[in-house]
Structure formats: C-alpha cells, structure tokens
C-alpha cells in the first residue's frame, strides 16, 4: 500500500470463506502484532482496511487480517506493508545568497539539500524577466542540488538563482534566492593626454 503523507488513502481488501467468519485487522509497528479498530487514521469494514492521510512516521508499518469463525483453526492473511511517501522539503537553502566572482575568471556556486521521496532538482534563473529553467551547458554545471557558474561574463551581474524541487508527492518546494554579483577588472576609460 502506497500513499503520500497526510494526503491520500491507502487501502487493502481480504476475503475469507467459512461459517460465521469475523475479521480482525492487526498492525505491526515494529514491536509485534496488535489489534486495530476504526478510529484515527483507520476505517475498517469487515475485510476492508483504509488508512486515511497517514503521517510519514507510519512508513513501513505492516498489516494483516485475522479471520475466525465457528470452526477452528482461524486463518491469518499475508502481511502487507504501508509505504508513506514524503513531499519535497528543502532542508538546506543556498548559503551563498550573494555569489560573488570576477568576470570571466572564477566559479560562483551554491547548494541546496532537499528531503522527500524520489526528489528531482531543477535550477532556475531570473535574468530580469521571470524564472526560467537552466541545465548544464555554457557557464552552468549542475549536479542535483549543486549549481556552479564558471567564468560568467559581466553581463550576468545581478542574475537571480533558485532551486525548484519536485518529487512523488506534492507540493513542490522552492529554495531561497541567490544573487550573482560579477565584479569587473579595472579598465581605463580616460588615458593621459
């Protein structure tokens, strides 16, 4: 059973035959099997088990159903594991909110670190007319949460950068913004006359 944390319902179903069959669902949180009933995140109706909006702490819980009837022995179903996927969350924002480098001579870099299930990083730049996606090529080298800008020209001074992280679950998360400052070497504009 797979579901996103706090957003969705995981469910499973069993069926047993016999005289006067009754069902008892059980959970193993890591310390043995315990009976559960409708309440909290659980909704139980005979052979149906629904788990609504489970928190990430329930990831890995196992469930099975115990069926008893007029005659013995009782029977126990196979166990099923609950997988609770988590939404992307940026845990570390760019430390270099002002990346400074000399024009054509140096590397400016910043890093984000995110948690979540099956996360993917997309770096974006705002050159003054809105955010657009960027990829490795030209002055950019991107490896997951790491962005490097190699030997940027002076025309890139003031560009803004951020990381956009998506995953199996929503919502996506966006990092804080880092600003690129490209300093220039001195050049005489007036020579001795």
N, CA, C and O of each residue as an XYZ file, in Angstrom:
772
protein
N       0.857     -1.171      0.000
C       0.000      0.000      0.000
C       0.898      1.227      0.000
O       1.782      1.362      0.845
N       0.665      2.114     -0.948
C       1.498      3.305     -1.077
C       0.631      4.548     -1.103
O      -0.397      4.584     -1.780
N       1.048      5.568     -0.363
C       0.274      6.805     -0.270
C       1.225      7.940      0.089
O       2.300      7.696      0.635
N       0.839      9.183     -0.214
C       1.618     10.351      0.204
C       1.234     10.731      1.626
O       0.081     10.582      2.032
N       2.210     11.221      2.376
C       1.960     11.578      3.771
C       0.867     12.634      3.871
O       0.834     13.595      3.103
N      -0.014     12.434      4.823
C      -1.083     13.383      5.125
C      -1.926     13.769      3.911
O      -2.578     14.812      3.926
N      -1.924     12.941      2.855
C      -2.654     13.339      1.649
C      -3.037     12.123      0.811
O      -2.411     11.848     -0.212
N      -4.035     11.417      1.232
C      -4.480     10.285      0.433
C      -4.894      9.127      1.316
O      -4.730      9.166      2.535
N      -5.429      8.101      0.689
C      -5.901      6.931      1.420
C      -5.281      5.680      0.834
O      -5.348      5.439     -0.371
N      -4.678      4.889      1.703
C      -4.169      3.570      1.317
C      -5.205      2.556      1.764
O      -5.785      2.681      2.842
N      -5.435      1.553      0.934
C      -6.447      0.563      1.318
C      -6.070     -0.814      0.814
O      -5.316     -0.959     -0.148
N      -6.608     -1.821      1.480
C      -6.446     -3.198      1.034
C      -7.691     -3.986      1.437
O      -8.494     -3.540      2.257
N      -7.827     -5.159      0.842
C      -9.043     -5.952      0.998
C      -8.666     -7.422      1.093
O      -7.791     -7.896      0.368
N      -9.334     -8.143      1.995
C      -9.205     -9.594      2.079
C     -10.599    -10.203      2.108
O     -11.574     -9.542      2.466
N     -10.675    -11.456      1.731
C     -11.943    -12.179      1.804
C     -11.660    -13.600      2.278
O     -10.710    -14.238      1.823
N     -12.488    -14.088      3.194
C     -12.357    -15.450      3.702
C     -13.711    -16.143      3.616
O     -14.754    -15.496      3.719
N     -13.692    -17.444      3.429
C     -14.920    -18.226      3.424
C     -14.953    -19.078      4.683
O     -13.910    -19.371      5.267
N     -16.132    -19.471      5.096
C     -16.321    -20.285      6.294
C     -17.614    -19.886      6.973
O     -18.310    -18.978      6.519
N     -17.933    -20.567      8.061
C     -19.172    -20.300      8.787
C     -18.939    -19.211      9.827
O     -18.021    -19.289     10.642
N     -19.807    -18.181      9.774
C     -19.740    -17.059     10.726
C     -18.349    -16.432     10.805
O     -17.787    -16.263     11.887
N     -17.815    -16.094      9.649
C     -16.466    -15.511      9.612
C     -16.493    -14.084     10.167
O     -17.375    -13.292      9.835
N     -15.510    -13.776     11.017
C     -15.311    -12.406     11.512
C     -13.852    -12.028     11.264
O     -12.959    -12.875     11.285
N     -13.636    -10.740     11.030
C     -12.302    -10.259     10.678
C     -11.745     -9.390     11.801
O     -12.472     -8.630     12.441
N     -10.446     -9.518     12.023
C      -9.743     -8.650     12.959
C      -8.453     -8.184     12.291
O      -7.547     -8.982     12.053
N      -8.374     -6.881     11.989
C      -7.165     -6.336     11.395
C      -6.132     -6.081     12.478
O      -6.464     -5.716     13.606
N      -4.872     -6.279     12.112
C      -3.768     -6.088     13.051
C      -2.659     -5.265     12.388
O      -2.513     -5.262     11.166
N      -1.892     -4.577     13.216
C      -0.760     -3.778     12.745
C       0.496     -4.193     13.504
O       0.444     -4.534     14.686
N       1.614     -4.156     12.804
C       2.918     -4.363     13.425
C       3.739     -3.111     13.149
O       4.138     -2.853     12.014
N       3.984     -2.340     14.199
C       4.739     -1.087     14.070
C       6.233     -1.308     14.298
O       7.027     -0.367     14.299
N       6.595     -2.582     14.493
C       7.998     -2.913     14.738
C       8.199     -3.665     16.027
O       9.304     -4.123     16.319
N       7.133     -3.800     16.809
C       7.272     -4.484     18.099
C       6.216     -5.571     18.287
O       5.820     -5.857     19.417
N       5.760     -6.174     17.200
C       4.784     -7.257     17.299
C       3.408     -6.834     16.817
O       3.145     -5.650     16.606
N       2.537     -7.815     16.646
C       1.199     -7.574     16.106
C       0.232     -7.128     17.184
O       0.229     -7.662     18.293
N      -0.598     -6.131     16.843
C      -1.610     -5.615     17.775
C      -2.901     -5.380     17.000
O      -2.871     -4.967     15.841
N      -4.026     -5.642     17.642
C      -5.332     -5.433     17.017
C      -5.590     -3.939     16.818
O      -5.168     -3.112     17.626
N      -6.287     -3.607     15.734
C      -6.703     -2.223     15.486
C      -8.195     -2.202     15.193
O      -8.788     -3.212     14.814
N      -8.787     -1.032     15.378
C     -10.220     -0.846     15.122
C     -10.409      0.491     14.415
O      -9.475      1.286     14.317
N     -11.608      0.731     13.929
C     -11.903      2.005     13.278
C     -11.681      3.143     14.266
O     -12.112      3.085     15.417
N     -11.000      4.176     13.788
C     -10.694      5.347     14.610
C      -9.358      5.923     14.199
O      -8.485      5.194     13.727
N      -9.190      7.212     14.371
C      -7.956      7.875     13.943
C      -7.820      7.795     12.441
O      -8.714      8.225     11.713
N      -6.705      7.246     11.961
C      -6.474      7.133     10.517
C      -7.119      5.878      9.933
O      -7.151      5.708      8.714
N      -7.637      4.989     10.803
C      -8.160      3.701     10.339
C      -9.667      3.712     10.136
O     -10.419      4.263     10.940
N     -10.094      3.084      9.028
C     -11.501      2.817      8.784
C     -11.585      1.347      8.374
O     -11.038      0.949      7.346
N     -12.273      0.550      9.184
C     -12.345     -0.887      8.959
C     -13.796     -1.299      8.760
O     -14.672     -0.948      9.550
N     -14.031     -2.047      7.693
C     -15.355     -2.607      7.417
C     -15.136     -4.042      6.950
O     -14.870     -4.291      5.774
N     -15.251     -4.978      7.883
C     -15.032     -6.403      7.599
C     -13.653     -6.623      6.991
O     -12.644     -6.374      7.650
N     -13.594     -7.088      5.741
C     -12.310     -7.373      5.109
C     -11.641     -6.179      4.474
O     -10.609     -6.330      3.822
N     -12.202     -4.989      4.647
C     -11.644     -3.766      4.069
C     -10.918     -2.943      5.126
O     -11.453     -2.676      6.203
N      -9.702     -2.550      4.803
C      -8.925     -1.662      5.663
C      -8.551     -0.432      4.859
O      -7.988     -0.548      3.771
N      -8.864      0.765      5.393
C      -8.464      2.032      4.776
C      -7.671      2.832      5.794
O      -8.026      2.902      6.970
N      -6.600      3.430      5.319
C      -5.751      4.268      6.173
C      -5.720      5.647      5.518
O      -5.114      5.831      4.463
N      -6.378      6.607      6.153
C      -6.537      7.940      5.561
C      -5.488      8.914      6.080
O      -5.298      9.058      7.288
N      -4.815      9.576      5.156
C      -3.859     10.647      5.470
C      -2.830     10.245      6.529
O      -2.661     10.957      7.519
N      -2.142      9.120      6.340
C      -1.173      8.698      7.357
C       0.039      9.621      7.399
O       0.456     10.146      6.367
N       0.610      9.822      8.593
C       1.843     10.601      8.692
C       3.038      9.764      8.235
O       2.945      8.540      8.141
N       4.147     10.422      7.956
C       5.351      9.731      7.492
C       5.872      8.742      8.526
O       6.560      7.786      8.170
N       5.555      8.955      9.798
C       6.022      8.053     10.852
C       5.432      6.653     10.724
O       5.932      5.718     11.350
N       4.379      6.491      9.925
C       3.764      5.173      9.735
C       4.409      4.394      8.580
O       4.011      3.265      8.294
N       5.402      4.998      7.921
C       6.074      4.310      6.827
C       6.689      3.007      7.328
O       7.404      2.997      8.331
N       6.410      1.911      6.629
C       6.962      0.616      6.999
C       6.081     -0.219      7.905
O       6.392     -1.383      8.157
N       4.981      0.345      8.404
C       4.056     -0.448      9.225
C       3.519     -1.605      8.374
O       3.308     -1.467      7.169
N       3.305     -2.745      9.033
C       2.756     -3.906      8.348
C       1.355     -4.207      8.871
O       1.041     -3.977     10.039
N       0.523     -4.727      7.970
C      -0.869     -5.028      8.319
C      -1.210     -6.443      7.871
O      -0.709     -6.929      6.857
N      -2.077     -7.095      8.654
C      -2.612     -8.397      8.280
C      -4.000     -8.529      8.881
O      -4.390     -7.774      9.772
N      -4.728     -9.498      8.377
C      -6.077     -9.721      8.875
C      -6.177    -11.134      9.446
O      -5.681    -12.097      8.862
N      -6.825    -11.229     10.592
C      -7.034    -12.492     11.290
C      -8.513    -12.842     11.133
O      -9.380    -12.067     11.535
N      -8.802    -14.003     10.552
C     -10.189    -14.421     10.318
C     -10.525    -15.602     11.219
O      -9.849    -16.630     11.202
N     -11.588    -15.433     12.008
C     -12.060    -16.505     12.893
C     -13.489    -16.857     12.504
O     -14.178    -16.064     11.863
N     -13.930    -18.047     12.893
C     -15.283    -18.474     12.560
C     -15.779    -19.492     13.574
O     -15.175    -19.684     14.630
N     -16.891    -20.143     13.238
C     -17.472    -21.144     14.119
C     -16.502    -22.293     14.351
O     -16.423    -22.831     15.455
N     -15.773    -22.664     13.323
C     -14.838    -23.792     13.428
C     -13.407    -23.286     13.504
O     -13.103    -22.170     13.081
N     -12.541    -24.117     14.046
C     -11.116    -23.812     14.144
C     -10.378    -24.672     13.138
O     -10.920    -25.698     12.724
N      -9.172    -24.313     12.720
C      -8.407    -23.172     13.218
C      -8.800    -21.864     12.519
O      -9.443    -21.869     11.469
N      -8.397    -20.755     13.127
C      -8.543    -19.456     12.479
C      -7.490    -19.363     11.376
O      -6.616    -20.223     11.270
N      -7.579    -18.323     10.564
C      -6.606    -18.141      9.493
C      -6.086    -16.712      9.536
O      -6.788    -15.790      9.949
N      -4.846    -16.549      9.102
C      -4.214    -15.233      9.077
C      -3.768    -14.926      7.655
O      -3.148    -15.763      6.999
N      -4.081    -13.732      7.184
C      -3.693    -13.334      5.823
C      -2.197    -13.064      5.750
O      -1.513    -12.985      6.770
N      -1.708    -12.925      4.538
C      -0.340    -12.440      4.342
C      -0.260    -11.000      4.843
O      -1.276    -10.311      4.937
N       0.929    -10.562      5.157
C       1.129     -9.179      5.609
C       1.343     -8.273      4.408
O       1.904     -8.687      3.393
N       0.897     -7.047      4.535
C       1.124     -6.020      3.522
C       1.803     -4.838      4.209
O       1.493     -4.517      5.357
N       2.729     -4.195      3.504
C       3.499     -3.090      4.082
C       2.970     -1.748      3.577
O       2.677     -1.588      2.392
N       2.855     -0.797      4.489
C       2.442      0.560      4.148
C       3.682      1.388      3.811
O       4.614      1.482      4.609
N       3.679      1.985      2.624
C       4.749      2.899      2.222
C       4.166      4.307      2.208
O       3.228      4.593      1.463
N       4.725      5.177      3.033
C       4.265      6.560      3.096
C       5.337      7.443      2.469
O       6.385      7.687      3.066
N       5.061      7.917      1.256
C       5.996      8.802      0.562
C       5.886     10.210      1.136
O       4.824     10.632      1.595
N       7.005     10.926      1.097
C       7.028     12.274      1.659
C       7.192     13.317      0.560
O       7.810     13.060     -0.473
N       6.634     14.483      0.797
C       6.717     15.595     -0.155
C       8.111     16.210     -0.108
O       8.801     16.091      0.905
N       8.534     16.863     -1.183
C       9.844     17.520     -1.182
C       9.896     18.638     -0.134
O       8.942     19.394      0.050
N      11.023     18.710      0.528
C      11.230     19.767      1.519
C      12.692     20.173      1.473
O      13.576     19.346      1.693
N      12.950     21.436      1.188
C      14.331     21.915      1.153
C      14.796     22.117      2.585
O      14.279     22.958      3.320
N      15.793     21.314      2.958
C      16.330     21.362      4.319
C      17.476     22.366      4.425
O      17.678     22.983      5.471
N      18.229     22.524      3.325
C      19.346     23.469      3.298
C      19.186     24.386      2.100
O      19.210     23.938      0.953
N      19.025     25.662      2.372
C      18.906     26.668      1.314
C      20.310     27.150      0.931
O      21.263     26.923      1.676
N      20.444     27.809     -0.218
C      21.768     28.308     -0.610
C      22.381     29.174      0.487
O      21.775     30.140      0.951
N      23.600     28.805      0.891
C      24.302     29.593      1.908
C      24.825     30.876      1.294
O      24.896     31.909      1.959
N      25.195     30.807      0.015
C      25.712     31.976     -0.680
C      24.562     32.753     -1.306
O      24.325     32.655     -2.510
N      23.849     33.524     -0.490
C      22.749     34.307     -1.055
C      23.283     35.433     -1.928
O      22.534     36.031     -2.701
N      24.589     35.726     -1.807
C      25.243     36.672     -2.708
C      26.504     35.991     -3.223
O      27.549     36.027     -2.574
N      26.397     35.367     -4.402
C      27.544     34.709     -5.020
C      28.359     35.765     -5.746
O      27.841     36.468     -6.614
N      29.634     35.879     -5.393
C      30.474     36.929     -5.974
C      31.652     36.303     -6.694
O      32.308     35.402     -6.171
N      31.914     36.790     -7.906
C      33.007     36.267     -8.727
C      33.490     37.380     -9.643
O      32.766     38.341     -9.903
N      34.705     37.245    -10.124
C      35.216     38.210    -11.100
C      34.816     37.773    -12.503
O      34.758     36.581    -12.802
N      34.547     38.734    -13.342
C      34.090     38.453    -14.708
C      35.112     37.617    -15.459
O      36.289     37.972    -15.529
N      34.654     36.504    -16.021
C      35.496     35.650    -16.848
C      36.608     34.942    -16.123
O      37.486     34.360    -16.759
N      36.595     34.976    -14.777
C      37.714     34.376    -14.048
C      37.284     33.911    -12.665
O      37.564     34.575    -11.666
N      36.612     32.784    -12.607
C      36.247     32.251    -11.303
C      34.983     31.416    -11.376
O      34.331     31.324    -12.416
N      34.656     30.815    -10.253
C      33.471     29.962    -10.170
C      32.608     30.427     -9.008
O      33.074     30.523     -7.873
N      31.352     30.713     -9.303
C      30.362     31.012     -8.256
C      29.512     29.756     -8.096
O      29.137     29.123     -9.083
N      29.214     29.404     -6.859
C      28.427     28.187     -6.660
C      27.499     28.322     -5.468
O      27.726     29.117     -4.556
N      26.445     27.517     -5.505
C      25.534     27.422     -4.369
C      24.918     26.020     -4.351
O      24.919     25.310     -5.357
N      24.402     25.646     -3.199
C      23.904     24.287     -2.987
C      22.604     24.315     -2.214
O      22.423     25.122     -1.302
N      21.693     23.417     -2.591
C      20.506     23.151     -1.787
C      20.457     21.660     -1.504
O      20.921     20.846     -2.302
N      19.890     21.315     -0.359
C      19.697     19.917      0.013
C      18.232     19.738      0.365
O      17.688     20.479      1.183
N      17.594     18.753     -0.255
C      16.172     18.521     -0.016
C      15.935     17.078      0.416
O      16.721     16.181      0.111
N      14.838     16.881      1.131
C      14.402     15.548      1.503
C      13.067     15.272      0.812
O      12.405     16.193      0.334
N      12.679     14.002      0.765
C      11.419     13.625      0.145
C      11.600     12.379     -0.697
O      12.721     11.914     -0.906
N      10.503     11.847     -1.174
C      10.537     10.621     -1.968
C      10.735     10.943     -3.437
O       9.988     11.725     -4.025
N      11.761     10.323     -4.024
C      12.075     10.465     -5.458
C      12.160     11.923     -5.878
O      11.490     12.347     -6.819
N      12.996     12.694     -5.168
C      13.098     14.124     -5.468
C      13.954     14.384     -6.698
O      14.865     13.621     -7.019
N      13.637     15.478     -7.375
C      14.400     15.932     -8.534
C      14.590     17.437     -8.405
O      13.657     18.172     -8.081
N      15.823     17.881     -8.667
C      16.146     19.306     -8.581
C      16.069     19.941     -9.964
O      16.493     19.348    -10.956
N      15.525     21.151    -10.020
C      15.548     21.943    -11.247
C      16.034     23.340    -10.868
O      15.355     24.062    -10.138
N      17.210     23.718    -11.367
C      17.708     25.063    -11.110
C      17.070     26.033    -12.091
O      16.811     25.700    -13.248
N      16.822     27.243    -11.599
C      16.180     28.274    -12.403
C      16.948     29.589    -12.276
O      17.599     29.857    -11.265
N      16.851     30.406    -13.338
C      17.489     31.716    -13.347
C      16.435     32.765    -13.687
O      15.508     32.522    -14.459
N      16.609     33.940    -13.084
C      15.788     35.094    -13.423
C      16.749     36.189    -13.873
O      17.502     36.744    -13.073
N      16.709     36.488    -15.163
C      17.608     37.499    -15.726
C      16.963     38.880    -15.738
O      17.529     39.843    -16.255
N      15.768     38.957    -15.159
C      15.049     40.219    -15.104
C      13.675     40.136    -15.722
O      12.902     41.092    -15.656
N      13.360     38.992    -16.329
C      12.049     38.863    -16.977
C      11.327     37.577    -16.558
O      10.563     37.015    -17.343
N      11.561     37.115    -15.341
C      10.879     35.918    -14.842
C      11.789     34.714    -14.773
O      12.896     34.724    -15.314
N      11.319     33.677    -14.107
C      12.105     32.468    -13.873
C      12.047     31.522    -15.056
O      10.979     31.254    -15.606
N      13.230     31.012    -15.445
C      13.314     30.002    -16.496
C      14.258     28.888    -16.040
O      15.204     29.125    -15.289
N      13.982     27.669    -16.507
C      14.811     26.518    -16.151
C      16.159     26.592    -16.861
O      16.260     27.083    -17.985
N      17.193     26.093    -16.179
C      18.521     26.003    -16.789
C      19.028     24.573    -16.642
O      18.563     23.820    -15.786
N      19.983     24.216    -17.485
C      20.594     22.892    -17.448
C      22.094     23.052    -17.630
O      22.577     24.136    -17.956
N      22.827     21.969    -17.418
C      24.267     22.001    -17.621
C      24.578     22.375    -19.059
O      23.992     21.832    -19.996
N      25.504     23.305    -19.223
C      25.911     23.774    -20.544
C      26.313     25.226    -20.465
O      25.815     25.965    -19.616
N      27.206     25.642    -21.338
C      27.686     27.017    -21.296
C      28.436     27.268    -20.000
O      29.381     26.546    -19.682
N      28.029     28.276    -19.252
C      28.697     28.597    -17.985
C      28.166     27.765    -16.819
O      28.712     27.831    -15.717
N      27.106     26.980    -17.048
C      26.456     26.258    -15.954
C      26.905     24.798    -15.856
O      26.999     24.087    -16.857
N      27.177     24.379    -14.628
C      27.400     22.973    -14.314
C      26.459     22.639    -13.166
O      26.544     23.222    -12.085
N      25.553     21.684    -13.419
C      24.532     21.340    -12.425
C      24.626     19.857    -12.099
O      24.635     19.008    -12.990
N      24.694     19.565    -10.815
C      24.651     18.191    -10.328
C      23.688     18.165     -9.151
O      24.034     18.561     -8.038
N      22.467     17.689     -9.415
C      21.422     17.624     -8.379
C      21.263     18.981     -7.703
O      20.876     19.950     -8.356
N      21.554     19.067     -6.407
C      21.353     20.309     -5.676
C      22.499     21.295     -5.757
O      22.489     22.311     -5.062
N      23.500     21.012     -6.602
C      24.669     21.883     -6.718
C      24.658     22.640     -8.044
O      24.484     22.047     -9.109
N      24.845     23.947     -7.965
C      24.934     24.800     -9.145
C      26.281     25.508     -9.137
O      26.655     26.143     -8.151
N      27.004     25.392    -10.244
C      28.257     26.134    -10.418
C      28.142     26.982    -11.673
O      27.640     26.528    -12.701
N      28.615     28.230    -11.576
C      28.625     29.159    -12.708
C      30.089     29.487    -12.962
O      30.732     30.177    -12.170
N      30.607     28.982    -14.082
C      32.041     29.040    -14.367
C      32.353     30.209    -15.297
O      31.812     30.314    -16.398
N      33.241     31.086    -14.823
C      33.715     32.227    -15.606
C      32.580     33.040    -16.238
O      32.589     33.256    -17.450
N      31.603     33.496    -15.442
C      30.485     34.247    -16.029
C      30.940     35.611    -16.549
O      31.846     36.222    -15.983
N      30.317     36.083    -17.616
C      30.638     37.423    -18.112
C      29.980     38.490    -17.237
O      29.076     38.195    -16.455
N      30.438     39.710    -17.379
C      29.904     40.826    -16.583
C      28.423     41.051    -16.845
O      27.723     41.592    -15.989
N      27.930     40.643    -18.021
C      26.519     40.848    -18.353
C      25.587     40.028    -17.465
O      24.385     40.290    -17.426
N      26.127     39.037    -16.751
C      25.297     38.213    -15.858
C      25.177     38.811    -14.456
O      24.515     38.232    -13.594
N      25.802     39.948    -14.222
C      25.728     40.596    -12.914
C      24.265     40.862    -12.534
O      23.513     41.446    -13.314
N      23.875     40.435    -11.347
C      22.521     40.669    -10.858
C      21.532     39.547    -11.158
O      20.384     39.610    -10.719
N      21.953     38.528    -11.894
C      21.064     37.394    -12.163
C      20.699     36.711    -10.838
O      21.511     36.630     -9.917
N      19.471     36.229    -10.772
C      18.980     35.541     -9.579
C      18.858     34.044     -9.853
O      18.538     33.642    -10.972
N      19.111     33.220     -8.841
C      19.051     31.766     -8.984
C      18.281     31.150     -7.830
O      18.311     31.643     -6.703
N      17.588     30.055     -8.140
C      16.895     29.299     -7.109
C      16.767     27.848     -7.562
O      16.907     27.537     -8.744
N      16.499     26.972     -6.603
C      16.298     25.559     -6.890
C      14.830     25.214     -6.650
O      14.248     25.583     -5.630
N      14.249     24.500     -7.611
C      12.859     24.065     -7.546
C      12.884     22.544     -7.430
O      13.434     21.865     -8.298
N      12.289     22.001     -6.358
C      12.392     20.569     -6.089
C      11.018     19.921     -6.157
O      10.076     20.351     -5.492
N      10.922     18.870     -6.980
C       9.693     18.098     -7.101
C       9.953     16.669     -6.642
O      11.101     16.260     -6.470
N       8.870     15.911     -6.445
C       9.007     14.523     -6.025
C       7.745     13.746     -6.295
O       6.864     14.200     -7.025
N       7.664     12.576     -5.704
C       6.493     11.723     -5.870
C       5.238     12.413     -5.360
O       4.171     12.304     -5.964
N       5.370     13.114     -4.258
C       4.223     13.794     -3.639
C       4.301     15.299     -3.875
O       5.356     15.831     -4.221
N       3.188     15.965     -3.687
C       3.121     17.419     -3.798
C       2.893     17.994     -2.408
O       2.479     17.258     -1.513
N       3.145     19.269     -2.194
C       3.575     20.263     -3.178
C       5.088     20.239     -3.396
O       5.830     19.664     -2.599
N       5.535     20.866     -4.479
C       6.957     21.069     -4.725
C       7.468     22.114     -3.731
O       6.677     22.774     -3.057
N       8.783     22.261     -3.646
C       9.359     23.269     -2.753
C      10.379     24.096     -3.524
O      11.037     23.599     -4.438
N      10.498     25.349     -3.147
C      11.406     26.268     -3.819
C      12.374     26.856     -2.804
O      11.971     27.259     -1.713
N      13.653     26.903     -3.167
C      14.669     27.439     -2.260
C      14.617     28.959     -2.208
O      13.924     29.616     -2.985
N      15.377     29.485     -1.259
C      15.596     30.924     -1.226
C      16.381     31.323     -2.463
O      16.960     30.472     -3.138
N      16.401     32.603     -2.760
C      17.070     33.121     -3.949
C      18.518     33.495     -3.647
O      18.823     34.044     -2.588
N      19.405     33.187     -4.597
C      20.807     33.615     -4.514
C      21.061     34.585     -5.665
O      20.598     34.369     -6.785
N      21.795     35.645     -5.381
C      22.105     36.669     -6.380
C      23.546     36.534     -6.842
O      24.453     36.373     -6.024
N      23.758     36.598     -8.147
C      25.112     36.550     -8.705
C      25.644     37.970     -8.864
O      25.034     38.806     -9.531
N      26.780     38.227     -8.245
C      27.463     39.508     -8.415
C      28.734     39.254     -9.206
O      29.603     38.501     -8.768
N      28.844     39.876    -10.361
C      30.023     39.701    -11.219
C      30.817     41.004    -11.192
O      30.415     42.006    -11.782
N      31.953     40.968    -10.496
C      32.823     42.138    -10.428
C      33.694     42.205    -11.681
O      33.991     41.186    -12.303
N      34.091     43.406    -12.032
C      34.912     43.581    -13.245
C      36.279     44.153    -12.880
O      36.433     44.871    -11.892
N      37.255     43.815    -13.700
C      38.619     44.331    -13.503
C      38.670     45.801    -13.918
O      37.859     46.248    -14.729
N      39.620     46.551    -13.361
C      39.722     47.968    -13.733
C      40.158     48.129    -15.191
O      41.027     47.410    -15.683
N      39.533     49.086    -15.857
C      39.882     49.412    -17.245
C      39.879     50.940    -17.361
O      38.912     51.592    -16.966
N      40.942     51.500    -17.893
C      41.000     52.946    -18.078
C      39.984     53.374    -19.121
O      39.919     52.813    -20.215
N      39.197     54.370    -18.768
C      38.284     54.949    -19.755
C      38.836     56.280    -20.272
O      38.439     56.761    -21.334
N      39.754     56.862    -19.506
C      40.408     58.077    -19.946
C      41.906     57.885    -19.791
O      42.396     57.594    -18.700
N      42.610     58.045    -20.861
C      44.075     57.908    -20.854
C      44.713     59.286    -20.728
O      44.077     60.295    -21.030
N      45.953     59.332    -20.289
C      46.628     60.642    -20.218
C      46.668     61.310    -21.585
O      46.877     60.658    -22.608
N      46.468     62.595    -21.580
C      46.520     63.323    -22.846
C      47.794     64.142    -22.892
O      48.045     64.839    -23.875
